[in-house]
């Protein structure tokens, strides 16, 4: 078995949706309770401009 780890923009060059916001959307659909607790602990993502906003504690 071979494992190929490809980086340096491979995902972006192939238009793969690998941004945090894509992962957040996935969590919102599959496990909104986890997403809520995660963002409460580490920060939140504004729906209006969809940018990650970190809360410094």
Buried (B, 14 or more C-beta within 10 A) or exposed (E): EEEEEEEEEEEEEEEEEEEEEEEBBEBBEEEEEEBEEBBEEEEBBEEEEEEBEEEEE
